[in-house]
Structure formats: structure tokens, C-alpha cells
């Protein structure tokens, strides 16, 4: 099992992960930091817990919107795409679900530290 140090909101967190997932987690933490910076600029002075909660809600909303788009299906000329497109949508949905599971796991680890 690999170990990676993530920097989120100016704090360092040491996280265990599967071998080979280090770069992926670093990329996710950078994305979370982008959301936190966006919020910090619009919310002003708030607690770290509030800031992290809001970032989590924004990410959950993005995931929700992605699920809606997948459920609606890709359309071509007003009609649902071919079976190949449906398979692709299922693969995207599975990938998003996997990402959501990973984010939940990371959040649980951060809360326990």
C-alpha cells in the first residue's frame, strides 16, 4: 500500500492508497483546492470546516449533474444515440461512481485524522 501526502487548504494530510494511485489522488486534491479557492473568494472569512463542507457540496452537485446528463443520454438529431453510445454512457457512469466512492473514502480518512 502506497502513502501520499496531500495538501488541502494549506494543511498536509498523509493518506494511504493503492499502489499507482498517488498521482490520481494528488490531482483530486488539486481540484478540491481549486474549489476551496473559488469559495474563499466568494464567501469571505469562514471556518475551515464550513469551507470544506461547501467544497464537498459543490463537488457532489457536479457529480449529480453528470449523472443527470448520463441518464438523459446523448442525443443525435433529437434521438437517443446508438447502443454504442449507451454502452459509453454506462462506462462513464461507472467511472463517476468509482470516483464518488474514492472521494467518500478520502473524506472519511481526512475526518478520522
N, CA, C and O atoms as CSV, one atom per row, in Angstrom:
chain,resi,resn,atom,element,x,y,z
A,1,UNK,N,N,0.846,-1.167,0.000
A,1,UNK,CA,C,0.000,0.000,0.000
A,1,UNK,C,C,0.896,1.237,0.000
A,1,UNK,O,O,1.855,1.325,0.767
A,2,UNK,N,N,0.572,2.175,-0.861
A,2,UNK,CA,C,1.358,3.392,-1.012
A,2,UNK,C,C,0.881,4.463,-0.029
A,2,UNK,O,O,-0.205,4.370,0.541
A,3,UNK,N,N,1.711,5.464,0.147
A,3,UNK,CA,C,1.413,6.594,1.024
A,3,UNK,C,C,1.621,7.864,0.208
A,3,UNK,O,O,2.622,7.990,-0.498
A,4,UNK,N,N,0.686,8.805,0.299
A,4,UNK,CA,C,0.809,10.067,-0.414
A,4,UNK,C,C,0.441,11.194,0.548
A,4,UNK,O,O,-0.444,11.039,1.389
A,5,UNK,N,N,1.121,12.316,0.417
A,5,UNK,CA,C,0.809,13.479,1.240
A,5,UNK,C,C,0.070,14.495,0.379
A,5,UNK,O,O,0.585,14.972,-0.632
A,6,UNK,N,N,-1.142,14.810,0.802
A,6,UNK,CA,C,-1.981,15.756,0.076
A,6,UNK,C,C,-1.974,17.083,0.823
A,6,UNK,O,O,-1.958,17.117,2.053
A,7,UNK,N,N,-1.987,18.163,0.070
A,7,UNK,CA,C,-2.060,19.493,0.653
A,7,UNK,C,C,-3.423,20.061,0.288
A,7,UNK,O,O,-3.680,20.400,-0.867
A,8,UNK,N,N,-4.295,20.161,1.291
A,8,UNK,CA,C,-5.645,20.671,1.073
A,8,UNK,C,C,-5.861,21.856,2.004
A,8,UNK,O,O,-5.750,21.734,3.224
A,9,UNK,N,N,-6.166,22.987,1.419
A,9,UNK,CA,C,-6.431,24.205,2.170
A,9,UNK,C,C,-5.258,24.565,3.090
A,9,UNK,O,O,-5.452,25.017,4.218
A,10,UNK,N,N,-4.050,24.356,2.589
A,10,UNK,CA,C,-2.862,24.716,3.333
A,10,UNK,C,C,-2.456,23.724,4.415
A,10,UNK,O,O,-1.504,23.976,5.154
A,11,UNK,N,N,-3.152,22.614,4.520
A,11,UNK,CA,C,-2.824,21.592,5.508
A,11,UNK,C,C,-2.385,20.327,4.795
A,11,UNK,O,O,-2.878,19.999,3.716
A,12,UNK,N,N,-1.453,19.624,5.415
A,12,UNK,CA,C,-0.941,18.393,4.825
A,12,UNK,C,C,-1.616,17.194,5.474
A,12,UNK,O,O,-1.766,17.125,6.694
A,13,UNK,N,N,-2.020,16.254,4.627
A,13,UNK,CA,C,-2.668,15.031,5.069
A,13,UNK,C,C,-1.952,13.852,4.442
A,13,UNK,O,O,-1.754,13.810,3.228
A,14,UNK,N,N,-1.567,12.906,5.260
A,14,UNK,CA,C,-0.922,11.694,4.783
A,14,UNK,C,C,-2.010,10.642,4.585
A,14,UNK,O,O,-2.726,10.297,5.525
A,15,UNK,N,N,-2.129,10.136,3.361
A,15,UNK,CA,C,-3.204,9.220,3.000
A,15,UNK,C,C,-2.610,7.932,2.436
A,15,UNK,O,O,-1.680,7.967,1.630
A,16,UNK,N,N,-3.148,6.814,2.863
A,16,UNK,CA,C,-2.777,5.528,2.268
A,16,UNK,C,C,-3.650,5.297,1.046
A,16,UNK,O,O,-4.822,5.671,1.025
A,17,UNK,N,N,-3.071,4.681,0.037
A,17,UNK,CA,C,-3.830,4.386,-1.177
A,17,UNK,C,C,-3.207,3.170,-1.864
A,17,UNK,O,O,-2.127,2.709,-1.494
A,18,UNK,N,N,-3.904,2.676,-2.852
A,18,UNK,CA,C,-3.372,1.554,-3.618
A,18,UNK,C,C,-2.167,2.025,-4.413
A,18,UNK,O,O,-2.105,3.176,-4.846
A,19,UNK,N,N,-1.215,1.130,-4.600
A,19,UNK,CA,C,-0.042,1.456,-5.402
A,19,UNK,C,C,-0.481,1.946,-6.779
A,19,UNK,O,O,-1.360,1.359,-7.412
A,20,UNK,N,N,0.138,3.018,-7.224
A,20,UNK,CA,C,-0.170,3.571,-8.539
A,20,UNK,C,C,-1.259,4.643,-8.519
A,20,UNK,O,O,-1.500,5.286,-9.541
A,21,UNK,N,N,-1.915,4.849,-7.386
A,21,UNK,CA,C,-2.998,5.830,-7.298
A,21,UNK,C,C,-2.534,7.191,-6.772
A,21,UNK,O,O,-3.336,8.114,-6.635
A,22,UNK,N,N,-1.244,7.308,-6.481
A,22,UNK,CA,C,-0.726,8.534,-5.877
A,22,UNK,C,C,-1.004,9.763,-6.733
A,22,UNK,O,O,-1.529,10.759,-6.234
A,23,UNK,N,N,-0.659,9.702,-8.012
A,23,UNK,CA,C,-0.855,10.854,-8.893
A,23,UNK,C,C,-2.332,11.206,-9.031
A,23,UNK,O,O,-2.701,12.378,-9.104
A,24,UNK,N,N,-3.157,10.188,-9.063
A,24,UNK,CA,C,-4.602,10.420,-9.162
A,24,UNK,C,C,-5.107,11.187,-7.939
A,24,UNK,O,O,-5.872,12.142,-8.074
A,25,UNK,N,N,-4.680,10.770,-6.750
A,25,UNK,CA,C,-5.095,11.458,-5.529
A,25,UNK,C,C,-4.552,12.880,-5.483
A,25,UNK,O,O,-5.248,13.798,-5.048
A,26,UNK,N,N,-3.316,13.066,-5.929
A,26,UNK,CA,C,-2.756,14.421,-5.977
A,26,UNK,C,C,-3.581,15.313,-6.899
A,26,UNK,O,O,-3.836,16.475,-6.581
A,27,UNK,N,N,-3.994,14.772,-8.033
A,27,UNK,CA,C,-4.841,15.533,-8.961
A,27,UNK,C,C,-6.189,15.880,-8.341
A,27,UNK,O,O,-6.687,16.993,-8.508
A,28,UNK,N,N,-6.778,14.925,-7.625
A,28,UNK,CA,C,-8.053,15.186,-6.958
A,28,UNK,C,C,-7.901,16.268,-5.899
A,28,UNK,O,O,-8.764,17.137,-5.767
A,29,UNK,N,N,-6.810,16.219,-5.146
A,29,UNK,CA,C,-6.612,17.233,-4.108
A,29,UNK,C,C,-6.417,18.617,-4.728
A,29,UNK,O,O,-6.848,19.614,-4.150
A,30,UNK,N,N,-5.778,18.691,-5.884
A,30,UNK,CA,C,-5.626,19.975,-6.575
A,30,UNK,C,C,-6.989,20.513,-7.001
A,30,UNK,O,O,-7.250,21.713,-6.907
A,31,UNK,N,N,-7.849,19.617,-7.468
A,31,UNK,CA,C,-9.201,20.016,-7.883
A,31,UNK,C,C,-9.991,20.527,-6.678
A,31,UNK,O,O,-10.696,21.531,-6.780
A,32,UNK,N,N,-9.880,19.847,-5.546
A,32,UNK,CA,C,-10.553,20.286,-4.323
A,32,UNK,C,C,-10.028,21.660,-3.910
A,32,UNK,O,O,-10.806,22.528,-3.514
A,33,UNK,N,N,-8.710,21.859,-4.001
A,33,UNK,CA,C,-8.132,23.160,-3.665
A,33,UNK,C,C,-8.661,24.266,-4.559
A,33,UNK,O,O,-8.880,25.386,-4.096
A,34,UNK,N,N,-8.869,23.964,-5.839
A,34,UNK,CA,C,-9.434,24.965,-6.756
A,34,UNK,C,C,-10.820,25.384,-6.280
A,34,UNK,O,O,-11.149,26.571,-6.280
A,35,UNK,N,N,-11.632,24.409,-5.876
A,35,UNK,CA,C,-12.978,24.707,-5.385
A,35,UNK,C,C,-12.907,25.542,-4.106
A,35,UNK,O,O,-13.678,26.485,-3.928
A,36,UNK,N,N,-11.982,25.190,-3.227
A,36,UNK,CA,C,-11.830,25.928,-1.973
A,36,UNK,C,C,-11.423,27.375,-2.251
A,36,UNK,O,O,-11.940,28.295,-1.617
A,37,UNK,N,N,-10.508,27.580,-3.189
A,37,UNK,CA,C,-10.074,28.937,-3.535
A,37,UNK,C,C,-11.228,29.740,-4.125
A,37,UNK,O,O,-11.388,30.919,-3.807
A,38,UNK,N,N,-12.033,29.112,-4.983
A,38,UNK,CA,C,-13.199,29.793,-5.547
A,38,UNK,C,C,-14.154,30.221,-4.432
A,38,UNK,O,O,-14.667,31.340,-4.432
A,39,UNK,N,N,-14.381,29.323,-3.495
A,39,UNK,CA,C,-15.288,29.622,-2.389
A,39,UNK,C,C,-14.732,30.696,-1.475
A,39,UNK,O,O,-15.456,31.594,-1.045
A,40,UNK,N,N,-13.451,30.601,-1.181
A,40,UNK,CA,C,-12.830,31.573,-0.281
A,40,UNK,C,C,-13.031,32.984,-0.827
A,40,UNK,O,O,-13.308,33.910,-0.064
A,41,UNK,N,N,-12.895,33.152,-2.126
A,41,UNK,CA,C,-13.072,34.460,-2.731
A,41,UNK,C,C,-14.498,34.964,-2.652
A,41,UNK,O,O,-14.721,36.171,-2.559
A,42,UNK,N,N,-15.473,34.058,-2.689
A,42,UNK,CA,C,-16.874,34.488,-2.688
A,42,UNK,C,C,-17.509,34.489,-1.302
A,42,UNK,O,O,-18.499,35.187,-1.081
A,43,UNK,N,N,-16.952,33.713,-0.358
A,43,UNK,CA,C,-17.577,33.584,0.959
A,43,UNK,C,C,-16.918,34.448,2.025
A,43,UNK,O,O,-17.517,34.701,3.071
A,44,UNK,N,N,-15.722,34.893,1.781
A,44,UNK,CA,C,-15.033,35.671,2.790
A,44,UNK,C,C,-14.512,34.793,3.912
A,44,UNK,O,O,-14.133,33.646,3.676
A,45,UNK,N,N,-14.490,35.314,5.124
A,45,UNK,CA,C,-13.921,34.615,6.272
A,45,UNK,C,C,-14.935,33.624,6.848
A,45,UNK,O,O,-15.943,34.029,7.427
A,46,UNK,N,N,-14.662,32.323,6.689
A,46,UNK,CA,C,-15.486,31.264,7.278
A,46,UNK,C,C,-14.549,30.206,7.852
A,46,UNK,O,O,-13.357,30.188,7.544
A,47,UNK,N,N,-15.090,29.337,8.677
A,47,UNK,CA,C,-14.266,28.290,9.278
A,47,UNK,C,C,-13.824,27.286,8.215
A,47,UNK,O,O,-14.435,27.159,7.154
A,48,UNK,N,N,-12.743,26.580,8.536
A,48,UNK,CA,C,-12.238,25.568,7.609
A,48,UNK,C,C,-13.273,24.476,7.376
A,48,UNK,O,O,-13.448,24.017,6.247
A,49,UNK,N,N,-13.957,24.060,8.429
A,49,UNK,CA,C,-14.974,23.017,8.301
A,49,UNK,C,C,-16.071,23.469,7.345
A,49,UNK,O,O,-16.522,22.693,6.502
A,50,UNK,N,N,-16.502,24.723,7.476
A,50,UNK,CA,C,-17.537,25.268,6.594
A,50,UNK,C,C,-17.042,25.307,5.151
A,50,UNK,O,O,-17.777,24.962,4.225
A,51,UNK,N,N,-15.810,25.724,4.969
A,51,UNK,CA,C,-15.213,25.804,3.638
A,51,UNK,C,C,-15.131,24.418,2.990
A,51,UNK,O,O,-15.464,24.261,1.815
A,52,UNK,N,N,-14.685,23.406,3.759
A,52,UNK,CA,C,-14.588,22.048,3.229
A,52,UNK,C,C,-15.963,21.469,2.935
A,52,UNK,O,O,-16.136,20.757,1.945
A,53,UNK,N,N,-16.945,21.767,3.786
A,53,UNK,CA,C,-18.306,21.304,3.536
A,53,UNK,C,C,-18.837,21.895,2.240
A,53,UNK,O,O,-19.413,21.179,1.420
A,54,UNK,N,N,-18.651,23.185,2.050
A,54,UNK,CA,C,-19.137,23.831,0.831
A,54,UNK,C,C,-18.438,23.266,-0.403
A,54,UNK,O,O,-19.083,23.051,-1.429
A,55,UNK,N,N,-17.137,23.022,-0.321
A,55,UNK,CA,C,-16.413,22.425,-1.450
A,55,UNK,C,C,-16.967,21.038,-1.741
A,55,UNK,O,O,-17.157,20.678,-2.902
A,56,UNK,N,N,-17.228,20.258,-0.699
A,56,UNK,CA,C,-17.812,18.931,-0.879
A,56,UNK,C,C,-19.179,18.999,-1.535
A,56,UNK,O,O,-19.499,18.184,-2.400
A,57,UNK,N,N,-19.984,19.967,-1.126
A,57,UNK,CA,C,-21.301,20.135,-1.732
A,57,UNK,C,C,-21.194,20.520,-3.202
A,57,UNK,O,O,-21.961,20.028,-4.029
A,58,UNK,N,N,-20.249,21.397,-3.533
A,58,UNK,CA,C,-20.055,21.761,-4.943
A,58,UNK,C,C,-19.658,20.543,-5.778
A,58,UNK,O,O,-20.167,20.346,-6.882
A,59,UNK,N,N,-18.746,19.729,-5.242
A,59,UNK,CA,C,-18.312,18.533,-5.963
A,59,UNK,C,C,-19.458,17.533,-6.093
A,59,UNK,O,O,-19.618,16.907,-7.141
A,60,UNK,N,N,-20.252,17.381,-5.040
A,60,UNK,CA,C,-21.404,16.474,-5.104
A,60,UNK,C,C,-22.412,16.981,-6.133
A,60,UNK,O,O,-23.024,16.184,-6.845
A,61,UNK,N,N,-22.586,18.293,-6.215
A,61,UNK,CA,C,-23.502,18.864,-7.207
A,61,UNK,C,C,-23.001,18.603,-8.623
A,61,UNK,O,O,-23.792,18.276,-9.508
A,62,UNK,N,N,-21.699,18.743,-8.846
A,62,UNK,CA,C,-21.134,18.442,-10.159
A,62,UNK,C,C,-21.379,16.975,-10.523
A,62,UNK,O,O,-21.734,16.666,-11.660
A,63,UNK,N,N,-21.194,16.092,-9.573
A,63,UNK,CA,C,-21.420,14.667,-9.806
A,63,UNK,C,C,-22.890,14.406,-10.105
A,63,UNK,O,O,-23.223,13.629,-10.999
A,64,UNK,N,N,-23.759,15.055,-9.357
A,64,UNK,CA,C,-25.203,14.917,-9.581
A,64,UNK,C,C,-25.578,15.357,-11.001
A,64,UNK,O,O,-26.325,14.668,-11.695
A,65,UNK,N,N,-25.060,16.491,-11.415
A,65,UNK,CA,C,-25.333,16.987,-12.768
A,65,UNK,C,C,-24.812,16.012,-13.830
A,65,UNK,O,O,-25.460,15.805,-14.856
A,66,UNK,N,N,-23.661,15.426,-13.585
A,66,UNK,CA,C,-23.115,14.442,-14.531
A,66,UNK,C,C,-24.032,13.235,-14.633
A,66,UNK,O,O,-24.263,12.717,-15.725
A,67,UNK,N,N,-24.563,12.781,-13.483
A,67,UNK,CA,C,-25.493,11.647,-13.503
A,67,UNK,C,C,-26.756,11.997,-14.291
A,67,UNK,O,O,-27.267,11.166,-15.040
A,68,UNK,N,N,-27.256,13.207,-14.128
A,68,UNK,CA,C,-28.442,13.630,-14.871
A,68,UNK,C,C,-28.165,13.610,-16.371
A,68,UNK,O,O,-28.988,13.132,-17.152
A,69,UNK,N,N,-27.018,14.124,-16.767
A,69,UNK,CA,C,-26.666,14.133,-18.184
A,69,UNK,C,C,-26.556,12.715,-18.729
A,69,UNK,O,O,-26.975,12.447,-19.855
A,70,UNK,N,N,-26.004,11.821,-17.948
A,70,UNK,CA,C,-25.887,10.432,-18.379
A,70,UNK,C,C,-27.259,9.798,-18.489
A,70,UNK,O,O,-27.547,9.092,-19.456
A,71,UNK,N,N,-28.122,10.050,-17.483
A,71,UNK,CA,C,-29.472,9.485,-17.508
A,71,UNK,C,C,-30.272,9.991,-18.690
A,71,UNK,O,O,-31.061,9.250,-19.277
A,72,UNK,N,N,-30.068,11.273,-19.047
A,72,UNK,CA,C,-30.772,11.836,-20.194
A,72,UNK,C,C,-30.277,11.224,-21.495
A,72,UNK,O,O,-31.000,11.214,-22.491
A,73,UNK,N,N,-29.064,10.719,-21.496
A,73,UNK,CA,C,-28.483,10.097,-22.683
A,73,UNK,C,C,-28.017,11.131,-23.690
A,73,UNK,O,O,-28.472,12.274,-23.716
A,74,UNK,N,N,-27.104,10.684,-24.504
A,74,UNK,CA,C,-26.631,11.556,-25.569
A,74,UNK,C,C,-27.668,11.533,-26.678
A,74,UNK,O,O,-28.232,10.485,-26.989
A,75,UNK,N,N,-27.915,12.688,-27.271
A,75,UNK,CA,C,-28.886,12.745,-28.352
A,75,UNK,C,C,-28.208,13.174,-29.640
A,75,UNK,O,O,-27.282,13.985,-29.654
A,76,UNK,N,N,-28.703,12.604,-30.703
A,76,UNK,CA,C,-28.240,12.981,-32.034
A,76,UNK,C,C,-29.498,13.248,-32.846
A,76,UNK,O,O,-30.287,12.336,-33.093
A,77,UNK,N,N,-29.686,14.489,-33.258
A,77,UNK,CA,C,-30.881,14.841,-34.016
A,77,UNK,C,C,-32.149,14.628,-33.219
A,77,UNK,O,O,-33.184,14.274,-33.784
A,78,UNK,N,N,-32.084,14.839,-31.901
A,78,UNK,CA,C,-33.272,14.706,-31.070
A,78,UNK,C,C,-33.570,13.287,-30.625
A,78,UNK,O,O,-34.540,13.068,-29.899
A,79,UNK,N,N,-32.754,12.303,-31.043
A,79,UNK,CA,C,-32.994,10.918,-30.651
A,79,UNK,C,C,-31.812,10.388,-29.878
A,79,UNK,O,O,-30.681,10.839,-30.060
A,80,UNK,N,N,-32.085,9.414,-29.002
A,80,UNK,CA,C,-31.002,8.817,-28.224
A,80,UNK,C,C,-29.998,8.179,-29.156
A,80,UNK,O,O,-30.340,7.693,-30.234
A,81,UNK,N,N,-28.754,8.192,-28.720
A,81,UNK,CA,C,-27.678,7.649,-29.533
A,81,UNK,C,C,-27.766,6.134,-29.635
A,81,UNK,O,O,-28.600,5.497,-28.991
A,82,UNK,N,N,-26.908,5.583,-30.439
A,82,UNK,CA,C,-26.884,4.145,-30.687
A,82,UNK,C,C,-26.508,3.364,-29.442
A,82,UNK,O,O,-26.159,3.936,-28.409
A,83,UNK,N,N,-26.587,2.046,-29.560
A,83,UNK,CA,C,-26.225,1.170,-28.447
A,83,UNK,C,C,-24.791,1.429,-28.008
A,83,UNK,O,O,-24.483,1.351,-26.818
A,84,UNK,N,N,-23.915,1.735,-28.951
A,84,UNK,CA,C,-22.521,2.028,-28.613
A,84,UNK,C,C,-22.437,3.230,-27.683
A,84,UNK,O,O,-21.658,3.219,-26.730
A,85,UNK,N,N,-23.224,4.260,-27.944
A,85,UNK,CA,C,-23.251,5.438,-27.083
A,85,UNK,C,C,-23.820,5.118,-25.714
A,85,UNK,O,O,-23.398,5.681,-24.704
A,86,UNK,N,N,-24.800,4.194,-25.691
A,86,UNK,CA,C,-25.380,3.800,-24.406
A,86,UNK,C,C,-24.357,3.046,-23.568
A,86,UNK,O,O,-24.283,3.228,-22.353
A,87,UNK,N,N,-23.570,2.201,-24.222
A,87,UNK,CA,C,-22.516,1.482,-23.512
A,87,UNK,C,C,-21.509,2.483,-22.964
A,87,UNK,O,O,-21.057,2.360,-21.826
A,88,UNK,N,N,-21.160,3.469,-23.776
A,88,UNK,CA,C,-20.215,4.501,-23.340
A,88,UNK,C,C,-20.767,5.252,-22.133
A,88,UNK,O,O,-20.029,5.533,-21.188
A,89,UNK,N,N,-22.067,5.583,-22.158
A,89,UNK,CA,C,-22.681,6.286,-21.040
A,89,UNK,C,C,-22.626,5.437,-19.771
A,89,UNK,O,O,-22.397,5.958,-18.679
A,90,UNK,N,N,-22.834,4.142,-19.918
A,90,UNK,CA,C,-22.751,3.247,-18.761
A,90,UNK,C,C,-21.336,3.212,-18.206
A,90,UNK,O,O,-21.140,3.168,-16.991
A,91,UNK,N,N,-20.350,3.231,-19.096
A,91,UNK,CA,C,-18.956,3.236,-18.652
A,91,UNK,C,C,-18.625,4.532,-17.919
A,91,UNK,O,O,-17.918,4.516,-16.912
A,92,UNK,N,N,-19.131,5.643,-18.422
A,92,UNK,CA,C,-18.907,6.927,-17.769
A,92,UNK,C,C,-19.572,6.934,-16.394
A,92,UNK,O,O,-18.999,7.410,-15.414
A,93,UNK,N,N,-20.786,6.398,-16.341
A,93,UNK,CA,C,-21.499,6.332,-15.059
A,93,UNK,C,C,-20.724,5.492,-14.053
A,93,UNK,O,O,-20.612,5.861,-12.884
A,94,UNK,N,N,-20.193,4.369,-14.505
A,94,UNK,CA,C,-19.410,3.505,-13.615
A,94,UNK,C,C,-18.151,4.224,-13.139
A,94,UNK,O,O,-17.769,4.109,-11.974
A,95,UNK,N,N,-17.509,4.966,-14.041
A,95,UNK,CA,C,-16.300,5.703,-13.670
A,95,UNK,C,C,-16.630,6.799,-12.661
A,95,UNK,O,O,-15.883,7.006,-11.705
A,96,UNK,N,N,-17.740,7.500,-12.866
A,96,UNK,CA,C,-18.146,8.547,-11.925
A,96,UNK,C,C,-18.487,7.952,-10.561
A,96,UNK,O,O,-18.154,8.529,-9.526
A,97,UNK,N,N,-19.142,6.810,-10.565
A,97,UNK,CA,C,-19.470,6.159,-9.300
A,97,UNK,C,C,-18.202,5.745,-8.561
A,97,UNK,O,O,-18.112,5.869,-7.340
A,98,UNK,N,N,-17.231,5.254,-9.314
A,98,UNK,CA,C,-15.953,4.882,-8.717
A,98,UNK,C,C,-15.265,6.106,-8.117
A,98,UNK,O,O,-14.708,6.034,-7.022
A,99,UNK,N,N,-15.303,7.216,-8.828
A,99,UNK,CA,C,-14.715,8.459,-8.309
A,99,UNK,C,C,-15.434,8.909,-7.044
A,99,UNK,O,O,-14.798,9.344,-6.084
A,100,UNK,N,N,-16.751,8.803,-7.044
A,100,UNK,CA,C,-17.522,9.189,-5.862
A,100,UNK,C,C,-17.137,8.327,-4.671
A,100,UNK,O,O,-16.982,8.831,-3.559
A,101,UNK,N,N,-16.983,7.033,-4.900
A,101,UNK,CA,C,-16.576,6.121,-3.823
A,101,UNK,C,C,-15.200,6.513,-3.286
A,101,UNK,O,O,-14.975,6.512,-2.075
A,102,UNK,N,N,-14.289,6.846,-4.190
A,102,UNK,CA,C,-12.946,7.245,-3.771
A,102,UNK,C,C,-12.979,8.531,-2.966
A,102,UNK,O,O,-12.283,8.653,-1.958
A,103,UNK,N,N,-13.799,9.508,-3.411
A,103,UNK,CA,C,-13.908,10.769,-2.688
A,103,UNK,C,C,-14.484,10.551,-1.292
A,103,UNK,O,O,-14.033,11.166,-0.326
A,104,UNK,N,N,-15.482,9.673,-1.192
A,104,UNK,CA,C,-16.054,9.373,0.117
A,104,UNK,C,C,-15.008,8.732,1.023
A,104,UNK,O,O,-14.939,9.036,2.214
A,105,UNK,N,N,-14.197,7.847,0.455
A,105,UNK,CA,C,-13.143,7.190,1.221
A,105,UNK,C,C,-12.108,8.214,1.699
A,105,UNK,O,O,-11.671,8.174,2.849
A,106,UNK,N,N,-11.728,9.118,0.815
A,106,UNK,CA,C,-10.757,10.153,1.165
A,106,UNK,C,C,-11.332,11.059,2.257
A,106,UNK,O,O,-10.638,11.403,3.214
A,107,UNK,N,N,-12.592,11.439,2.110
A,107,UNK,CA,C,-13.226,12.301,3.105
A,107,UNK,C,C,-13.267,11.618,4.473
A,107,UNK,O,O,-13.017,12.254,5.497
A,108,UNK,N,N,-13.579,10.335,4.485
A,108,UNK,CA,C,-13.610,9.596,5.749
A,108,UNK,C,C,-12.239,9.553,6.394
A,108,UNK,O,O,-12.110,9.692,7.610
A,109,UNK,N,N,-11.212,9.360,5.573
A,109,UNK,CA,C,-9.844,9.323,6.106
A,109,UNK,C,C,-9.437,10.688,6.653
A,109,UNK,O,O,-8.784,10.775,7.693
A,110,UNK,N,N,-9.823,11.752,5.950
A,110,UNK,CA,C,-9.481,13.090,6.415
A,110,UNK,C,C,-10.191,13.405,7.722
A,110,UNK,O,O,-9.612,14.032,8.609
A,111,UNK,N,N,-11.436,12.975,7.849
A,111,UNK,CA,C,-12.187,13.234,9.067
A,111,UNK,C,C,-11.603,12.481,10.261
A,111,UNK,O,O,-11.674,12.954,11.396
A,112,UNK,N,N,-11.026,11.306,9.999
A,112,UNK,CA,C,-10.503,10.495,11.108
A,112,UNK,C,C,-9.132,10.965,11.579
A,112,UNK,O,O,-8.650,10.507,12.615
A,113,UNK,N,N,-8.494,11.870,10.838
A,113,UNK,CA,C,-7.146,12.337,11.221
A,113,UNK,C,C,-7.205,13.579,12.052
A,113,UNK,O,O,-6.166,14.101,12.456
